[in-house]
Amino acid sequence: MFFKKHDKPHITVALIGVTVMLFMICPSCKKEKTDTIANFADRKAVPAMYVDSVTTLISDSGRIRYKVIAQTWKVFDQADEPYWYFPEGVYFERFNDSLEVESIVRGDTARYFTEQELWELKNDVLVKNLSGEQFETNLLYWSQQKHKVYSDSFIRIQQADQILTGYGFESNESLSKYKIFKIKGVFPLDVEEDGLNNPE
C-alpha cells in the first residue's frame, strides 16, 4: 500500500508534464506542416508525370502517326495552359498513311501544348522531309490543329541544288509545300558539298 499511495502522485505529475509538453509542441508542429503543404500547393509548377528515356508511338484516328524519342518527358497538366516539356530535347518521326517516314524533327528543347495541339521547338531545330530537304532554325512551331509548320525566326533550307536563307517560314505538315516570307539569300551548293549529298 505504501508504494501504491506514492506512485499515483508521480504518475499524475508525469501525465500533466507530458500533456503540457504536447500542447506546447503541437502548435509548432501544425504550423510546420501547413508551411510544408503550402510549398507544394502550386500544382502548376510541379509535373504530374516525369519519365526518363522515352520511346513511344502516337496514334491519330486509329493510325500510327508519330514516333517520339526523348531523354526526359515532364507533364504539367495543372498549368494554365497544360503542356508536355522535353528539357533535354526531342526527336520524332511523322508517318504518312503508308507508314513511310515523311518528316523528321529534332530540337534541343520542346514543349507540346496539349489543348492547342501545338509543338514549340527551340534551339538547333532540324527538320527533314521525304525529299531530303533540310530545314534549320532556332524556333519552330507545328500546329496539329491547323496542319501547318511555321516560324518567324531565321531559317536555312538546304535543297538538292541550292541553299535558301531568310526570315519567316510556313509549310504544310509534310514540308512538301513551303514558303519563306523574307528571303535573304539563295546560294548554289558547291561541287564538293553537292558531291557529298549526291555521291552518285
C-alpha positions as CSV (number, residue, x, y, z in Angstrom):
1,M,0.0,0.0,0.0
2,F,2.9,2.4,0.8
3,F,4.2,2.2,-2.7
4,K,0.8,2.4,-4.3
5,K,0.0,5.6,-2.4
6,H,3.1,7.3,-3.6
7,D,3.0,6.0,-7.2
8,K,-0.2,7.9,-8.0
9,P,1.1,11.4,-7.4
10,H,4.2,10.6,-9.5
11,I,2.1,9.3,-12.3
12,T,-0.2,12.3,-12.2
13,V,2.7,14.7,-12.3
14,A,4.2,12.8,-15.2
15,L,0.9,12.9,-17.1
16,I,0.5,16.6,-16.5
17,G,4.0,17.2,-17.7
18,V,3.6,15.2,-20.9
19,T,0.2,16.9,-21.6
20,V,1.7,20.4,-21.2
21,M,4.6,19.5,-23.5
22,L,2.2,18.2,-26.1
23,F,0.2,21.5,-26.0
24,M,3.5,23.4,-26.4
25,I,4.8,21.3,-29.2
26,C,1.6,20.7,-31.3
27,P,1.1,24.3,-32.4
28,S,4.6,24.5,-33.8
29,C,4.1,21.1,-35.5
30,K,0.9,22.2,-37.1
31,K,2.5,25.4,-38.4
32,E,5.4,23.4,-39.8
33,K,3.0,21.0,-41.6
34,T,1.0,23.9,-43.0
35,D,4.1,25.6,-44.4
36,T,5.2,22.3,-46.0
37,I,1.9,21.8,-47.7
38,A,1.8,25.4,-48.8
39,N,5.2,24.9,-50.5
40,F,3.7,22.1,-52.7
41,A,0.2,23.7,-53.1
42,D,1.1,25.3,-56.5
43,R,0.5,22.3,-58.7
44,K,1.1,24.4,-61.8
45,A,4.8,24.3,-61.2
46,V,5.0,20.6,-60.3
47,P,5.0,17.9,-63.1
48,A,2.2,15.4,-62.7
49,M,4.4,12.8,-64.6
50,Y,8.1,12.5,-65.0
51,V,9.6,9.9,-67.3
52,D,13.2,9.1,-68.4
53,S,14.3,7.6,-71.7
54,V,11.0,7.6,-73.6
55,T,10.3,5.9,-76.9
56,T,6.6,5.9,-77.8
57,L,4.2,5.7,-80.8
58,I,1.3,8.2,-81.0
59,S,-1.9,7.3,-82.9
60,D,-4.5,9.6,-84.5
61,S,-7.8,8.3,-85.7
62,G,-6.6,4.7,-85.2
63,R,-3.5,5.2,-87.3
64,I,0.1,5.4,-86.1
65,R,1.2,8.9,-86.9
66,Y,4.3,9.7,-84.8
67,K,7.3,8.1,-83.1
68,V,8.6,10.2,-80.3
69,I,12.0,9.7,-78.6
70,A,13.2,11.8,-75.6
71,Q,15.6,11.6,-72.7
72,T,13.2,13.4,-70.3
73,W,9.5,13.9,-70.5
74,K,7.6,16.1,-68.0
75,V,3.8,16.5,-68.0
76,F,2.4,19.7,-66.5
77,D,-1.3,19.1,-66.7
78,Q,-2.3,21.6,-64.0
79,A,-0.7,24.6,-65.7
80,D,-2.9,27.4,-67.1
81,E,-2.0,26.0,-70.5
82,P,-1.3,22.3,-69.9
83,Y,1.8,21.1,-71.7
84,W,4.5,18.4,-72.0
85,Y,8.1,19.5,-71.6
86,F,11.2,17.9,-73.1
87,P,14.1,19.8,-71.4
88,E,16.8,17.6,-72.9
89,G,15.5,17.6,-76.4
90,V,13.1,15.6,-78.5
91,Y,13.2,13.6,-81.8
92,F,10.2,12.4,-83.7
93,E,9.2,11.0,-87.0
94,R,5.9,11.6,-88.7
95,F,4.4,8.8,-90.8
96,N,2.0,9.0,-93.8
97,D,-0.9,6.6,-94.4
98,S,1.6,4.0,-95.8
99,L,3.7,4.3,-92.6
100,E,6.5,5.9,-94.5
101,V,8.5,8.5,-92.6
102,E,7.5,11.8,-94.3
103,S,9.3,14.1,-92.0
104,I,11.9,14.0,-89.2
105,V,12.0,16.7,-86.5
106,R,14.7,17.3,-83.8
107,G,15.1,20.1,-81.3
108,D,17.2,20.8,-78.2
109,T,14.2,21.7,-76.1
110,A,10.5,21.3,-76.8
111,R,7.0,21.9,-75.4
112,Y,3.7,20.4,-76.5
113,F,0.6,22.4,-75.6
114,T,-2.0,19.6,-75.3
115,E,-5.2,21.7,-75.6
116,Q,-3.9,23.6,-78.6
117,E,-2.1,20.6,-80.1
118,L,0.8,22.8,-80.7
119,W,4.5,21.9,-80.7
120,E,7.1,24.6,-79.8
121,L,10.7,23.5,-80.6
122,K,13.7,25.7,-79.7
123,N,17.5,25.8,-80.2
124,D,19.2,23.8,-83.0
125,V,16.0,22.7,-84.6
126,L,16.4,20.4,-87.6
127,V,13.7,19.1,-89.9
128,K,14.0,16.8,-92.9
129,N,11.2,16.0,-95.4
130,L,10.6,13.0,-97.6
131,S,12.5,14.6,-100.5
132,G,15.7,15.0,-98.3
133,E,15.4,18.8,-97.9
134,Q,16.8,20.0,-94.6
135,F,15.4,22.9,-92.6
136,E,17.4,24.6,-89.8
137,T,16.2,27.2,-87.4
138,N,16.2,28.1,-83.7
139,L,12.5,28.3,-83.2
140,L,9.8,26.3,-84.9
141,Y,6.0,25.8,-84.3
142,W,4.0,22.9,-85.5
143,S,0.2,23.2,-85.2
144,Q,-1.6,19.8,-85.5
145,Q,-5.0,21.6,-85.4
146,K,-4.1,23.8,-88.4
147,H,-1.9,21.2,-90.1
148,K,1.0,23.6,-90.6
149,V,4.6,24.3,-89.6
150,Y,5.8,27.8,-89.2
151,S,8.4,30.2,-87.7
152,D,9.2,33.9,-87.6
153,S,12.9,33.3,-87.0
154,F,15.9,32.9,-89.3
155,I,15.7,29.8,-91.3
156,R,18.1,27.9,-93.6
157,I,16.7,25.4,-96.1
158,Q,19.1,23.1,-98.0
159,Q,17.6,21.8,-101.2
160,A,19.1,19.4,-103.7
161,D,21.0,22.1,-105.6
162,Q,20.9,25.2,-103.5
163,I,20.6,26.8,-100.1
164,L,17.9,29.3,-99.2
165,T,18.1,31.6,-96.2
166,G,15.6,34.1,-94.8
167,Y,13.2,35.1,-92.0
168,G,9.7,33.8,-91.5
169,F,8.6,30.5,-92.8
170,E,5.3,28.5,-93.3
171,S,4.7,25.0,-94.6
172,N,2.3,22.1,-94.6
173,E,2.9,19.2,-92.2
174,S,4.9,17.1,-94.6
175,L,7.1,20.1,-95.5
176,S,6.5,19.4,-99.2
177,K,5.0,22.8,-99.8
178,Y,6.5,25.8,-98.1
179,K,7.5,29.5,-98.5
180,I,9.9,31.9,-96.9
181,F,8.5,35.4,-96.3
182,K,11.7,37.4,-96.3
183,I,14.4,35.7,-98.5
184,K,17.9,36.9,-97.6
185,G,19.9,34.7,-99.9
186,V,20.0,31.9,-102.5
187,F,23.3,30.1,-102.7
188,P,24.1,27.2,-105.1
189,L,25.7,24.2,-103.5
190,D,29.4,24.0,-104.4
191,V,30.7,20.9,-106.2
192,E,32.2,19.3,-103.0
193,E,29.1,19.8,-101.0
194,D,26.8,18.6,-103.8
195,G,29.1,15.6,-104.2
196,L,28.7,14.6,-100.6
197,N,24.9,14.9,-100.7
198,N,24.7,13.1,-104.0
199,P,27.6,10.6,-104.2
200,E,26.4,9.1,-107.5
